[in-house]
Amino acid sequence: MSKNLSDYRRNYNKMELLEEYLEKDPFVQFKTWFEEMEGSSSNSEVNAMNVSSIGLDGFPKSRIVLLKEFNTEGFIFYTNFGSDKAKAIVENPKVCLSFFWPEMERQVIIKGTAEKSSEDKAKEYFSSRPRGSQLGAWTSHQSSEIASREVLDKTLKELELEFQDKKIPKPEFWGGFLVKPISFEFWQGRSNRLHDRILYTEERRIWTFKRLAP
Ligand SMILES: Cc1cc2nc3c(=O)[nH]c(=O)nc-3n(C[C@H](O)[C@H](O)[C@H](O)COP(=O)(O)O)c2cc1C
């Protein structure tokens, strides 16, 4: 290590998050921040988000997935339904999504409940994916043990032949989860570690927000 970890220090001072500029609806606030990130010069993966779930072993586990849609209902990502995360979510649908957008010194944390999203939407999205990704989905029984890398490469070759000149259908074991939020926290880095934190919660379909100490 070239640098002592305690010397890593960054002052956040690009922006502020003040009540007077907040949207009443956290979905709109999220959209605003998302679009600002998309519009920034950064080439990082703006739609990469952390999904945390409680595993079958009782421990939380987080992993990055790609947000593929958000609308007034919630946030959709796609995955293998045989994976660790899918099994965990089916057993305990309470999840947490988080985004870290360092270029904007921002973080968003969304708690919610996940459910399988529409099969039609999943088919539509699957058919829009590059052929290689479609074959990849068929090839990998995500999160299960495999003997070697060669196993994957061999399976891919076999599937390439099987589907040659054919449309590749969506596997039944692959699809989306829709996360319906119960809270949103928007975090804007500020100087002296006195960051802005705004928490939105919903009661009887009405969203309100409050400020949290940083
Ligand atoms: C940038 C990035 C994007 C990813 N996107 C997805 C995704 O959209 N869906 C998915 O299932 N896994 C995605 N992964 C892989 C997951 O992080 C994870 O390794 C995989 O889903 C297996 O997780 P699990 O065993 O906890 O179910 C992505 C990883 C990275 C780093």
The ligand as an SDF file (V2000), in Angstrom:
LIG
                    3D

 31 33  0  0  0  0  0  0  0  0999 V2000
  -21.2240   -3.4250  -12.7080 C   0  0  0  0  0  0  0  0  0  0  0  0
  -21.9020   -4.7480  -12.3890 C   0  0  0  0  0  0  0  0  0  0  0  0
  -23.1450   -4.9980  -12.9040 C   0  0  0  0  0  0  0  0  0  0  0  0
  -23.8060   -6.2000  -12.6280 C   0  0  0  0  0  0  0  0  0  0  0  0
  -25.0800   -6.3820  -13.0830 N   0  0  0  0  0  0  0  0  0  0  0  0
  -25.7580   -7.4910  -12.7220 C   0  0  0  0  0  0  0  0  0  0  0  0
  -27.1410   -7.6180  -13.0540 C   0  0  0  0  0  0  0  0  0  0  0  0
  -27.7810   -6.7090  -13.6390 O   0  0  0  0  0  0  0  0  0  0  0  0
  -27.7630   -8.7600  -12.6940 N   0  0  0  0  0  0  0  0  0  0  0  0
  -27.1270   -9.7570  -12.0110 C   0  0  0  0  0  0  0  0  0  0  0  0
  -27.7510  -10.7700  -11.7100 O   0  0  0  0  0  0  0  0  0  0  0  0
  -25.8250   -9.6480  -11.6660 N   0  0  0  0  0  0  0  0  0  0  0  0
  -25.1310   -8.5400  -11.9870 C   0  0  0  0  0  0  0  0  0  0  0  0
  -23.8220   -8.3920  -11.6000 N   0  0  0  0  0  0  0  0  0  0  0  0
  -23.1590   -9.5080  -10.8740 C   0  0  0  0  0  0  0  0  0  0  0  0
  -23.5810   -9.4670   -9.3960 C   0  0  0  0  0  0  0  0  0  0  0  0
  -22.8470   -8.4680   -8.7070 O   0  0  0  0  0  0  0  0  0  0  0  0
  -23.3930  -10.8130   -8.6840 C   0  0  0  0  0  0  0  0  0  0  0  0
  -22.0610  -11.2690   -8.8250 O   0  0  0  0  0  0  0  0  0  0  0  0
  -24.3290  -11.8990   -9.2320 C   0  0  0  0  0  0  0  0  0  0  0  0
  -25.6210  -11.3920   -9.4840 O   0  0  0  0  0  0  0  0  0  0  0  0
  -24.4290  -13.0860   -8.2620 C   0  0  0  0  0  0  0  0  0  0  0  0
  -24.8750  -12.6130   -7.0210 O   0  0  0  0  0  0  0  0  0  0  0  0
  -25.5640  -13.5860   -5.9570 P   0  0  0  0  0  0  0  0  0  0  0  0
  -24.7510  -14.8420   -5.9020 O   0  0  0  0  0  0  0  0  0  0  0  0
  -25.5380  -12.8370   -4.6490 O   0  0  0  0  0  0  0  0  0  0  0  0
  -26.9800  -13.8550   -6.4140 O   0  0  0  0  0  0  0  0  0  0  0  0
  -23.1530   -7.1850  -11.8540 C   0  0  0  0  0  0  0  0  0  0  0  0
  -21.8800   -6.9300  -11.3230 C   0  0  0  0  0  0  0  0  0  0  0  0
  -21.2740   -5.7130  -11.5850 C   0  0  0  0  0  0  0  0  0  0  0  0
  -19.9210   -5.4360  -10.9500 C   0  0  0  0  0  0  0  0  0  0  0  0
  1  2  1  0
  2  3  1  0
  2 30  2  0
  3  4  2  0
  4  5  1  0
  4 28  1  0
  5  6  2  0
  6  7  1  0
  6 13  1  0
  7  8  2  0
  7  9  1  0
  9 10  1  0
 10 11  2  0
 10 12  1  0
 12 13  2  0
 13 14  1  0
 14 15  1  0
 14 28  1  0
 15 16  1  0
 16 17  1  0
 16 18  1  0
 18 19  1  0
 18 20  1  0
 20 21  1  0
 20 22  1  0
 22 23  1  0
 23 24  1  0
 24 25  2  0
 24 26  1  0
 24 27  1  0
 28 29  2  0
 29 30  1  0
 30 31  1  0
M  END
$$$$
